[in-house]
Amino acid sequence: MSSSSSTAISTGTSRTKILFLGMRRSGKTSILQVLFDDLPVKQTFYLEPTMRVAKHFIDTVIPLEIWDCPGNVTVDTLGASLADFSTIVFVIDIRDLYQHPVSKLVEFIVAACQINPDINLEVFVHKAERLQEDDKIENFRQIHERVMDRLVDESPEFEQFPLNFHLTSIYDHSLREAFSRVLHKLIDSLPYLEELLNVFCSNTASPKAFLFDTSSKIHVATDTSPVDQATHNLCCDYLSMLNSFGPLYKSNANDPRTSRFSPTPAPTPPPTATTSTPTSSTSPVGTPPLPTSSTSPVPPSKPHFYPSAATSLSPSRPGTTLTYHLVTPHLALLALLPTTVYDMRRGLVEWNVVWFREGVREIWVSGLRGGLEDTG
């Protein structure tokens, strides 16, 4: 479920295709590199312009194949039918001269609707950080109006056309929020994931919960309560912090000294300044190993380890606690909980996390099986 770059080799899994379009230097490649390859924002200045179609194979909650196209590509030179794509994302620089990108966008919209009327069409008005707040809103409004006016000029049928506009920037979490909304329309299992989150929130008194892809920090599902921008940004920042410091620590579940005696992984001890000592369960030198219940030479299966973390958001009581629980190797549950609930009823919270994890894993496995059957 990890992300892979454009040089990755596609497997036999059926992939959902997304077409990334835009003018030269509009920010298409930097969007994909920041989202899925964890490229530092400052390094995007050194990216070369895209000269040919680059295919990115991304394994998130669903397998994706994203086509990053050069600025001069047309419907005829694309090299594939628009019927093969589930979504078109068109990126417009918020300070660009509007006439040329709007004409190109309208060209692809008209062609796509003739071939694939069910295709999702999204517009990222990008590089929003370059303008002041008032100018940003005004430019966004003008781009929206010009695109819709051009579509109506093409045909009156486009007057109520469902075209979605998003104001984005790689310098904040607006890009992740926008791509999350794009992804939600492609996840067939989204209603089931949302229902699992609703049940979790109801059982734990959580006001808000997200299911995040840990590597890209895109939320693949959330409960049905409205998404607060500040809460979403807070979860993204917390996930970034855990991704930065998490590799410094590891579980001792795979330690051969403890794996023979411990049926379940031992919790990771808190970091201290002293050197760790062997656990008391380790046998003294010369002591024969304990007999096992099976005479089979096959070693026991590696136990699963699901890290968790929590941080208090307010020193006062009653406060709020932000919790993190890994659900699958690359999906994590982030939830806001009342601090009193987390402190006094943590067992109930953990019990609900276990059942939530099982539900998500069943949905994920069934989705993988379905994708393999489609290619069979």
RAMO-V305047 format. One record per residue. N is the residue number from 1. RES is the residue in one letter. NEAR is the number of other ideal C-beta (glycine too) atoms within 12 Angstrom. Layout:
BEGIN
[[N:RES:NEAR] [N:RES:NEAR]]
END
This chain:
BEGIN
[[1:M:30] [2:S:21] [3:S:30] [4:S:27] [5:S:23] [6:S:25] [7:T:11] [8:A:22] [9:I:12] [10:S:21] [11:T:16] [12:G:15] [13:T:25] [14:S:24] [15:R:30] [16:T:32] [17:K:33] [18:I:41] [19:L:42] [20:F:45] [21:L:44] [22:G:42] [23:M:31] [24:R:24] [25:R:24] [26:S:36] [27:G:44] [28:K:43] [29:T:40] [30:S:37] [31:I:44] [32:L:39] [33:Q:33] [34:V:33] [35:L:43] [36:F:36] [37:D:28] [38:D:21] [39:L:22] [40:P:16] [41:V:22] [42:K:12] [43:Q:15] [44:T:26] [45:F:15] [46:Y:13] [47:L:26] [48:E:15] [49:P:21] [50:T:32] [51:M:15] [52:R:19] [53:V:26] [54:A:27] [55:K:29] [56:H:36] [57:F:30] [58:I:40] [59:D:33] [60:T:43] [61:V:41] [62:I:37] [63:P:35] [64:L:42] [65:E:34] [66:I:45] [67:W:36] [68:D:38] [69:C:40] [70:P:27] [71:G:30] [72:N:19] [73:V:31] [74:T:17] [75:V:27] [76:D:13] [77:T:13] [78:L:28] [79:G:17] [80:A:20] [81:S:17] [82:L:34] [83:A:20] [84:D:23] [85:F:34] [86:S:32] [87:T:36] [88:I:43] [89:V:47] [90:F:45] [91:V:46] [92:I:43] [93:D:33] [94:I:37] [95:R:26] [96:D:29] [97:L:18] [98:Y:27] [99:Q:17] [100:H:21] [101:P:35] [102:V:32] [103:S:23] [104:K:34] [105:L:41] [106:V:34] [107:E:27] [108:F:38] [109:I:38] [110:V:30] [111:A:27] [112:A:33] [113:C:27] [114:Q:19] [115:I:20] [116:N:24] [117:P:18] [118:D:17] [119:I:32] [120:N:31] [121:L:37] [122:E:41] [123:V:42] [124:F:45] [125:V:44] [126:H:45] [127:K:34] [128:A:33] [129:E:23] [130:R:21] [131:L:21] [132:Q:13] [133:E:13] [134:D:10] [135:D:16] [136:K:24] [137:I:17] [138:E:19] [139:N:29] [140:F:31] [141:R:19] [142:Q:25] [143:I:36] [144:H:26] [145:E:18] [146:R:28] [147:V:37] [148:M:25] [149:D:18] [150:R:28] [151:L:30] [152:V:20] [153:D:17] [154:E:24] [155:S:16] [156:P:10] [157:E:15] [158:F:24] [159:E:15] [160:Q:11] [161:F:28] [162:P:19] [163:L:32] [164:N:25] [165:F:33] [166:H:31] [167:L:32] [168:T:43] [169:S:31] [170:I:34] [171:Y:21] [172:D:22] [173:H:32] [174:S:29] [175:L:41] [176:R:39] [177:E:33] [178:A:33] [179:F:40] [180:S:36] [181:R:30] [182:V:40] [183:L:38] [184:H:31] [185:K:25] [186:L:34] [187:I:32] [188:D:21] [189:S:28] [190:L:27] [191:P:16] [192:Y:24] [193:L:39] [194:E:27] [195:E:22] [196:L:37] [197:L:39] [198:N:25] [199:V:22] [200:F:41] [201:C:30] [202:S:19] [203:N:25] [204:T:35] [205:A:25] [206:S:36] [207:P:26] [208:K:35] [209:A:43] [210:F:46] [211:L:50] [212:F:44] [213:D:40] [214:T:38] [215:S:31] [216:S:41] [217:K:39] [218:I:42] [219:H:43] [220:V:45] [221:A:41] [222:T:39] [223:D:33] [224:T:19] [225:S:19] [226:P:11] [227:V:27] [228:D:16] [229:Q:18] [230:A:16] [231:T:29] [232:H:33] [233:N:23] [234:L:27] [235:C:39] [236:C:34] [237:D:23] [238:Y:33] [239:L:38] [240:S:24] [241:M:19] [242:L:30] [243:N:25] [244:S:15] [245:F:14] [246:G:22] [247:P:9] [248:L:11] [249:Y:19] [250:K:17] [251:S:24] [252:N:24] [253:A:25] [254:N:21] [255:D:23] [256:P:17] [257:R:20] [258:T:23] [259:S:26] [260:R:18] [261:F:22] [262:S:24] [263:P:15] [264:T:17] [265:P:21] [266:A:23] [267:P:18] [268:T:22] [269:P:15] [270:P:10] [271:P:12] [272:T:10] [273:A:6] [274:T:8] [275:T:8] [276:S:17] [277:T:10] [278:P:15] [279:T:17] [280:S:12] [281:S:18] [282:T:20] [283:S:17] [284:P:10] [285:V:7] [286:G:6] [287:T:10] [288:P:8] [289:P:14] [290:L:12] [291:P:9] [292:T:15] [293:S:8] [294:S:9] [295:T:7] [296:S:8] [297:P:7] [298:V:8] [299:P:13] [300:P:20] [301:S:10] [302:K:14] [303:P:19] [304:H:19] [305:F:22] [306:Y:29] [307:P:28] [308:S:29] [309:A:28] [310:A:28] [311:T:25] [312:S:22] [313:L:26] [314:S:15] [315:P:11] [316:S:10] [317:R:16] [318:P:18] [319:G:20] [320:T:28] [321:T:35] [322:L:38] [323:T:40] [324:Y:34] [325:H:38] [326:L:32] [327:V:41] [328:T:34] [329:P:21] [330:H:28] [331:L:40] [332:A:43] [333:L:49] [334:L:45] [335:A:45] [336:L:39] [337:L:39] [338:P:28] [339:T:26] [340:T:20] [341:V:29] [342:Y:34] [343:D:20] [344:M:16] [345:R:20] [346:R:22] [347:G:14] [348:L:20] [349:V:34] [350:E:25] [351:W:17] [352:N:33] [353:V:38] [354:V:22] [355:W:22] [356:F:41] [357:R:28] [358:E:19] [359:G:30] [360:V:39] [361:R:26] [362:E:20] [363:I:33] [364:W:34] [365:V:17] [366:S:17] [367:G:33] [368:L:25] [369:R:16] [370:G:19] [371:G:25] [372:L:17] [373:E:13] [374:D:16] [375:T:15] [376:G:10]]
END
